[in-house]
């Protein structure tokens, strides 16, 4: 596998580090983030606590949703 070195500001590194999943390399993280459609449109619009509250709300709605079975 070939490698490329890149330079990041301390601020960019810290932001990337905060988004990193447990056990995830920076390469895998960049690929994961790049695969999102228009990351720049949604990145940073919620604080961590707002994002967590939104996730919990979505989970509750999904629990209460009626699911139809298809035959």
Jmol script that loads the backbone (N, CA, C; Angstrom):
load data "model"
ATOM      1  N   UNK A   1       0.853  -1.175   0.000  1.00  0.00           N
ATOM      2  CA  UNK A   1       0.000   0.000   0.000  1.00  0.00           C
ATOM      3  C   UNK A   1       0.894   1.232   0.000  1.00  0.00           C
ATOM      4  N   UNK A   2       0.578   2.178  -0.829  1.00  0.00           N
ATOM      5  CA  UNK A   2       1.332   3.429  -0.905  1.00  0.00           C
ATOM      6  C   UNK A   2       0.816   4.418   0.135  1.00  0.00           C
ATOM      7  N   UNK A   3       1.669   5.323   0.542  1.00  0.00           N
ATOM      8  CA  UNK A   3       1.295   6.318   1.545  1.00  0.00           C
ATOM      9  C   UNK A   3       1.638   7.711   1.053  1.00  0.00           C
ATOM     10  N   UNK A   4       0.891   8.701   1.508  1.00  0.00           N
ATOM     11  CA  UNK A   4       1.152  10.113   1.263  1.00  0.00           C
ATOM     12  C   UNK A   4       1.155  10.819   2.602  1.00  0.00           C
ATOM     13  N   UNK A   5       2.046  11.747   2.787  1.00  0.00           N
ATOM     14  CA  UNK A   5       2.077  12.562   3.999  1.00  0.00           C
ATOM     15  C   UNK A   5       1.304  13.847   3.746  1.00  0.00           C
ATOM     16  N   UNK A   6       0.535  14.272   4.738  1.00  0.00           N
ATOM     17  CA  UNK A   6      -0.178  15.535   4.644  1.00  0.00           C
ATOM     18  C   UNK A   6       0.105  16.350   5.900  1.00  0.00           C
ATOM     19  N   UNK A   7      -0.054  17.646   5.789  1.00  0.00           N
ATOM     20  CA  UNK A   7       0.127  18.532   6.941  1.00  0.00           C
ATOM     21  C   UNK A   7      -1.224  19.072   7.358  1.00  0.00           C
ATOM     22  N   UNK A   8      -1.445  19.114   8.657  1.00  0.00           N
ATOM     23  CA  UNK A   8      -2.683  19.660   9.204  1.00  0.00           C
ATOM     24  C   UNK A   8      -2.330  20.711  10.243  1.00  0.00           C
ATOM     25  N   UNK A   9      -3.172  21.710  10.360  1.00  0.00           N
ATOM     26  CA  UNK A   9      -3.004  22.655  11.459  1.00  0.00           C
ATOM     27  C   UNK A   9      -3.352  21.920  12.747  1.00  0.00           C
ATOM     28  N   UNK A  10      -2.927  22.440  13.862  1.00  0.00           N
ATOM     29  CA  UNK A  10      -3.257  21.834  15.154  1.00  0.00           C
ATOM     30  C   UNK A  10      -4.776  21.802  15.321  1.00  0.00           C
ATOM     31  N   UNK A  11      -5.440  22.856  14.903  1.00  0.00           N
ATOM     32  CA  UNK A  11      -6.906  22.911  15.009  1.00  0.00           C
ATOM     33  C   UNK A  11      -7.554  21.803  14.175  1.00  0.00           C
ATOM     34  N   UNK A  12      -7.063  21.575  12.953  1.00  0.00           N
ATOM     35  CA  UNK A  12      -7.610  20.520  12.097  1.00  0.00           C
ATOM     36  C   UNK A  12      -7.326  19.142  12.687  1.00  0.00           C
ATOM     37  N   UNK A  13      -6.118  18.943  13.200  1.00  0.00           N
ATOM     38  CA  UNK A  13      -5.765  17.671  13.828  1.00  0.00           C
ATOM     39  C   UNK A  13      -6.681  17.387  15.019  1.00  0.00           C
ATOM     40  N   UNK A  14      -6.887  18.400  15.870  1.00  0.00           N
ATOM     41  CA  UNK A  14      -7.741  18.222  17.052  1.00  0.00           C
ATOM     42  C   UNK A  14      -9.172  17.884  16.647  1.00  0.00           C
ATOM     43  N   UNK A  15      -9.679  18.539  15.597  1.00  0.00           N
ATOM     44  CA  UNK A  15     -11.044  18.256  15.120  1.00  0.00           C
ATOM     45  C   UNK A  15     -11.134  16.828  14.601  1.00  0.00           C
ATOM     46  N   UNK A  16     -10.137  16.402  13.842  1.00  0.00           N
ATOM     47  CA  UNK A  16     -10.120  15.046  13.314  1.00  0.00           C
ATOM     48  C   UNK A  16     -10.019  14.021  14.438  1.00  0.00           C
ATOM     49  N   UNK A  17      -9.185  14.301  15.418  1.00  0.00           N
ATOM     50  CA  UNK A  17      -9.015  13.407  16.564  1.00  0.00           C
ATOM     51  C   UNK A  17     -10.324  13.242  17.344  1.00  0.00           C
ATOM     52  N   UNK A  18     -11.084  14.331  17.500  1.00  0.00           N
ATOM     53  CA  UNK A  18     -12.372  14.259  18.220  1.00  0.00           C
ATOM     54  C   UNK A  18     -13.383  13.385  17.485  1.00  0.00           C
ATOM     55  N   UNK A  19     -13.315  13.354  16.168  1.00  0.00           N
ATOM     56  CA  UNK A  19     -14.270  12.583  15.372  1.00  0.00           C
ATOM     57  C   UNK A  19     -13.868  11.120  15.205  1.00  0.00           C
ATOM     58  N   UNK A  20     -12.655  10.805  15.568  1.00  0.00           N
ATOM     59  CA  UNK A  20     -12.118   9.463  15.358  1.00  0.00           C
ATOM     60  C   UNK A  20     -12.844   8.443  16.223  1.00  0.00           C
ATOM     61  N   UNK A  21     -13.270   7.341  15.593  1.00  0.00           N
ATOM     62  CA  UNK A  21     -13.893   6.237  16.326  1.00  0.00           C
ATOM     63  C   UNK A  21     -12.815   5.413  17.012  1.00  0.00           C
ATOM     64  N   UNK A  22     -13.183   4.717  18.068  1.00  0.00           N
ATOM     65  CA  UNK A  22     -12.237   3.867  18.799  1.00  0.00           C
ATOM     66  C   UNK A  22     -11.610   2.845  17.861  1.00  0.00           C
ATOM     67  N   UNK A  23     -10.296   2.735  17.906  1.00  0.00           N
ATOM     68  CA  UNK A  23      -9.590   1.758  17.094  1.00  0.00           C
ATOM     69  C   UNK A  23      -9.481   2.111  15.624  1.00  0.00           C
ATOM     70  N   UNK A  24      -9.901   3.297  15.239  1.00  0.00           N
ATOM     71  CA  UNK A  24      -9.901   3.699  13.831  1.00  0.00           C
ATOM     72  C   UNK A  24      -8.620   4.478  13.505  1.00  0.00           C
ATOM     73  N   UNK A  25      -7.984   4.129  12.408  1.00  0.00           N
ATOM     74  CA  UNK A  25      -6.813   4.885  11.974  1.00  0.00           C
ATOM     75  C   UNK A  25      -7.280   6.198  11.353  1.00  0.00           C
ATOM     76  N   UNK A  26      -6.373   7.152  11.264  1.00  0.00           N
ATOM     77  CA  UNK A  26      -6.731   8.416  10.622  1.00  0.00           C
ATOM     78  C   UNK A  26      -7.097   8.185   9.153  1.00  0.00           C
ATOM     79  N   UNK A  27      -6.415   7.265   8.484  1.00  0.00           N
ATOM     80  CA  UNK A  27      -6.727   6.965   7.084  1.00  0.00           C
ATOM     81  C   UNK A  27      -8.166   6.472   6.945  1.00  0.00           C
ATOM     82  N   UNK A  28      -8.545   5.527   7.793  1.00  0.00           N
ATOM     83  CA  UNK A  28      -9.919   5.005   7.727  1.00  0.00           C
ATOM     84  C   UNK A  28     -10.934   6.083   8.079  1.00  0.00           C
ATOM     85  N   UNK A  29     -10.575   6.941   9.028  1.00  0.00           N
ATOM     86  CA  UNK A  29     -11.474   8.018   9.412  1.00  0.00           C
ATOM     87  C   UNK A  29     -11.698   8.986   8.256  1.00  0.00           C
ATOM     88  N   UNK A  30     -10.619   9.363   7.584  1.00  0.00           N
ATOM     89  CA  UNK A  30     -10.740  10.281   6.446  1.00  0.00           C
ATOM     90  C   UNK A  30     -11.597   9.664   5.351  1.00  0.00           C
ATOM     91  N   UNK A  31     -11.403   8.380   5.073  1.00  0.00           N
ATOM     92  CA  UNK A  31     -12.214   7.694   4.065  1.00  0.00           C
ATOM     93  C   UNK A  31     -13.678   7.685   4.492  1.00  0.00           C
ATOM     94  N   UNK A  32     -13.942   7.363   5.765  1.00  0.00           N
ATOM     95  CA  UNK A  32     -15.321   7.337   6.274  1.00  0.00           C
ATOM     96  C   UNK A  32     -15.977   8.709   6.124  1.00  0.00           C
ATOM     97  N   UNK A  33     -15.266   9.745   6.520  1.00  0.00           N
ATOM     98  CA  UNK A  33     -15.824  11.095   6.439  1.00  0.00           C
ATOM     99  C   UNK A  33     -15.994  11.554   4.994  1.00  0.00           C
ATOM    100  N   UNK A  34     -15.067  11.177   4.132  1.00  0.00           N
ATOM    101  CA  UNK A  34     -15.134  11.593   2.729  1.00  0.00           C
ATOM    102  C   UNK A  34     -16.281  10.913   1.991  1.00  0.00           C
ATOM    103  N   UNK A  35     -16.712   9.769   2.469  1.00  0.00           N
ATOM    104  CA  UNK A  35     -17.793   9.057   1.798  1.00  0.00           C
ATOM    105  C   UNK A  35     -19.161   9.670   2.083  1.00  0.00           C
ATOM    106  N   UNK A  36     -19.235  10.510   3.080  1.00  0.00           N
ATOM    107  CA  UNK A  36     -20.494  11.193   3.354  1.00  0.00           C
ATOM    108  C   UNK A  36     -20.758  12.186   2.238  1.00  0.00           C
ATOM    109  N   UNK A  37     -22.006  12.345   1.922  1.00  0.00           N
ATOM    110  CA  UNK A  37     -22.351  13.312   0.888  1.00  0.00           C
ATOM    111  C   UNK A  37     -22.320  14.713   1.460  1.00  0.00           C
ATOM    112  N   UNK A  38     -21.501  15.558   0.917  1.00  0.00           N
ATOM    113  CA  UNK A  38     -21.391  16.967   1.276  1.00  0.00           C
ATOM    114  C   UNK A  38     -21.193  17.165   2.771  1.00  0.00           C
ATOM    115  N   UNK A  39     -20.141  16.574   3.290  1.00  0.00           N
ATOM    116  CA  UNK A  39     -19.805  16.690   4.707  1.00  0.00           C
ATOM    117  C   UNK A  39     -19.767  18.154   5.130  1.00  0.00           C
ATOM    118  N   UNK A  40     -19.256  18.998   4.277  1.00  0.00           N
ATOM    119  CA  UNK A  40     -19.105  20.409   4.636  1.00  0.00           C
ATOM    120  C   UNK A  40     -20.445  21.080   4.921  1.00  0.00           C
ATOM    121  N   UNK A  41     -21.529  20.533   4.383  1.00  0.00           N
ATOM    122  CA  UNK A  41     -22.845  21.129   4.619  1.00  0.00           C
ATOM    123  C   UNK A  41     -23.370  20.864   6.022  1.00  0.00           C
ATOM    124  N   UNK A  42     -22.892  19.802   6.659  1.00  0.00           N
ATOM    125  CA  UNK A  42     -23.437  19.445   7.967  1.00  0.00           C
ATOM    126  C   UNK A  42     -22.412  19.450   9.093  1.00  0.00           C
ATOM    127  N   UNK A  43     -21.138  19.489   8.755  1.00  0.00           N
ATOM    128  CA  UNK A  43     -20.095  19.430   9.768  1.00  0.00           C
ATOM    129  C   UNK A  43     -20.179  20.647  10.691  1.00  0.00           C
ATOM    130  N   UNK A  44     -20.283  20.377  11.972  1.00  0.00           N
ATOM    131  CA  UNK A  44     -20.225  21.450  12.954  1.00  0.00           C
ATOM    132  C   UNK A  44     -21.513  22.205  13.205  1.00  0.00           C
ATOM    133  N   UNK A  45     -22.636  21.766  12.628  1.00  0.00           N
ATOM    134  CA  UNK A  45     -23.864  22.534  12.850  1.00  0.00           C
ATOM    135  C   UNK A  45     -24.484  22.235  14.206  1.00  0.00           C
ATOM    136  N   UNK A  46     -24.117  21.127  14.823  1.00  0.00           N
ATOM    137  CA  UNK A  46     -24.606  20.791  16.160  1.00  0.00           C
ATOM    138  C   UNK A  46     -23.436  20.694  17.126  1.00  0.00           C
ATOM    139  N   UNK A  47     -23.668  21.097  18.361  1.00  0.00           N
ATOM    140  CA  UNK A  47     -22.667  20.854  19.396  1.00  0.00           C
ATOM    141  C   UNK A  47     -22.714  19.366  19.736  1.00  0.00           C
ATOM    142  N   UNK A  48     -21.736  18.883  20.473  1.00  0.00           N
ATOM    143  CA  UNK A  48     -21.729  17.468  20.854  1.00  0.00           C
ATOM    144  C   UNK A  48     -22.981  17.091  21.625  1.00  0.00           C
ATOM    145  N   UNK A  49     -23.410  17.956  22.550  1.00  0.00           N
ATOM    146  CA  UNK A  49     -24.599  17.634  23.349  1.00  0.00           C
ATOM    147  C   UNK A  49     -25.867  17.671  22.490  1.00  0.00           C
ATOM    148  N   UNK A  50     -25.938  18.601  21.533  1.00  0.00           N
ATOM    149  CA  UNK A  50     -27.096  18.643  20.638  1.00  0.00           C
ATOM    150  C   UNK A  50     -27.148  17.405  19.748  1.00  0.00           C
ATOM    151  N   UNK A  51     -25.985  16.986  19.253  1.00  0.00           N
ATOM    152  CA  UNK A  51     -25.929  15.798  18.404  1.00  0.00           C
ATOM    153  C   UNK A  51     -26.347  14.557  19.186  1.00  0.00           C
ATOM    154  N   UNK A  52     -25.897  14.445  20.425  1.00  0.00           N
ATOM    155  CA  UNK A  52     -26.260  13.297  21.255  1.00  0.00           C
ATOM    156  C   UNK A  52     -27.763  13.287  21.541  1.00  0.00           C
ATOM    157  N   UNK A  53     -28.335  14.445  21.835  1.00  0.00           N
ATOM    158  CA  UNK A  53     -29.779  14.539  22.080  1.00  0.00           C
ATOM    159  C   UNK A  53     -30.565  14.155  20.826  1.00  0.00           C
ATOM    160  N   UNK A  54     -30.082  14.570  19.668  1.00  0.00           N
ATOM    161  CA  UNK A  54     -30.746  14.229  18.410  1.00  0.00           C
ATOM    162  C   UNK A  54     -30.696  12.727  18.170  1.00  0.00           C
ATOM    163  N   UNK A  55     -29.537  12.102  18.411  1.00  0.00           N
ATOM    164  CA  UNK A  55     -29.413  10.648  18.257  1.00  0.00           C
ATOM    165  C   UNK A  55     -30.394   9.915  19.155  1.00  0.00           C
ATOM    166  N   UNK A  56     -30.498  10.367  20.412  1.00  0.00           N
ATOM    167  CA  UNK A  56     -31.416   9.719  21.357  1.00  0.00           C
ATOM    168  C   UNK A  56     -32.860   9.884  20.900  1.00  0.00           C
ATOM    169  N   UNK A  57     -33.204  11.057  20.406  1.00  0.00           N
ATOM    170  CA  UNK A  57     -34.558  11.298  19.912  1.00  0.00           C
ATOM    171  C   UNK A  57     -34.903  10.408  18.730  1.00  0.00           C
ATOM    172  N   UNK A  58     -33.970  10.270  17.806  1.00  0.00           N
ATOM    173  CA  UNK A  58     -34.185   9.407  16.643  1.00  0.00           C
ATOM    174  C   UNK A  58     -34.351   7.964  17.086  1.00  0.00           C
ATOM    175  N   UNK A  59     -33.543   7.528  18.034  1.00  0.00           N
ATOM    176  CA  UNK A  59     -33.644   6.147  18.536  1.00  0.00           C
ATOM    177  C   UNK A  59     -35.014   5.901  19.160  1.00  0.00           C
ATOM    178  N   UNK A  60     -35.535   6.868  19.901  1.00  0.00           N
ATOM    179  CA  UNK A  60     -36.859   6.718  20.528  1.00  0.00           C
ATOM    180  C   UNK A  60     -37.961   6.630  19.473  1.00  0.00           C
ATOM    181  N   UNK A  61     -37.888   7.470  18.455  1.00  0.00           N
ATOM    182  CA  UNK A  61     -38.887   7.438  17.378  1.00  0.00           C
ATOM    183  C   UNK A  61     -38.841   6.094  16.667  1.00  0.00           C
ATOM    184  N   UNK A  62     -37.644   5.592  16.429  1.00  0.00           N
ATOM    185  CA  UNK A  62     -37.509   4.295  15.755  1.00  0.00           C
ATOM    186  C   UNK A  62     -38.073   3.163  16.602  1.00  0.00           C
ATOM    187  N   UNK A  63     -37.907   3.236  17.911  1.00  0.00           N
ATOM    188  CA  UNK A  63     -38.463   2.200  18.796  1.00  0.00           C
ATOM    189  C   UNK A  63     -39.985   2.179  18.736  1.00  0.00           C
ATOM    190  N   UNK A  64     -40.582   3.344  18.626  1.00  0.00           N
ATOM    191  CA  UNK A  64     -42.046   3.454  18.632  1.00  0.00           C
ATOM    192  C   UNK A  64     -42.678   3.224  17.265  1.00  0.00           C
ATOM    193  N   UNK A  65     -41.891   3.219  16.219  1.00  0.00           N
ATOM    194  CA  UNK A  65     -42.417   3.078  14.866  1.00  0.00           C
ATOM    195  C   UNK A  65     -42.994   1.687  14.642  1.00  0.00           C
ATOM    196  N   UNK A  66     -44.099   1.642  13.926  1.00  0.00           N
ATOM    197  CA  UNK A  66     -44.682   0.368  13.547  1.00  0.00           C
ATOM    198  C   UNK A  66     -44.023  -0.085  12.249  1.00  0.00           C
ATOM    199  N   UNK A  67     -43.594  -1.323  12.248  1.00  0.00           N
ATOM    200  CA  UNK A  67     -42.916  -1.850  11.066  1.00  0.00           C
ATOM    201  C   UNK A  67     -43.827  -2.871  10.397  1.00  0.00           C
ATOM    202  N   UNK A  68     -44.045  -2.663   9.101  1.00  0.00           N
ATOM    203  CA  UNK A  68     -44.868  -3.608   8.352  1.00  0.00           C
ATOM    204  C   UNK A  68     -43.979  -4.690   7.772  1.00  0.00           C
ATOM    205  N   UNK A  69     -44.464  -5.904   7.805  1.00  0.00           N
ATOM    206  CA  UNK A  69     -43.704  -6.991   7.176  1.00  0.00           C
ATOM    207  C   UNK A  69     -44.177  -7.149   5.733  1.00  0.00           C
ATOM    208  N   UNK A  70     -43.255  -7.402   4.862  1.00  0.00           N
ATOM    209  CA  UNK A  70     -43.553  -7.587   3.442  1.00  0.00           C
ATOM    210  C   UNK A  70     -43.543  -9.065   3.131  1.00  0.00           C
ATOM    211  N   UNK A  71     -44.464  -9.424   2.293  1.00  0.00           N
ATOM    212  CA  UNK A  71     -44.553 -10.850   1.886  1.00  0.00           C
ATOM    213  C   UNK A  71     -44.190 -11.017   0.453  1.00  0.00           C
TER     214      UNK A  71
END
end "model"
wireframe off; spacefill off
backbone 0.3
color backbone group
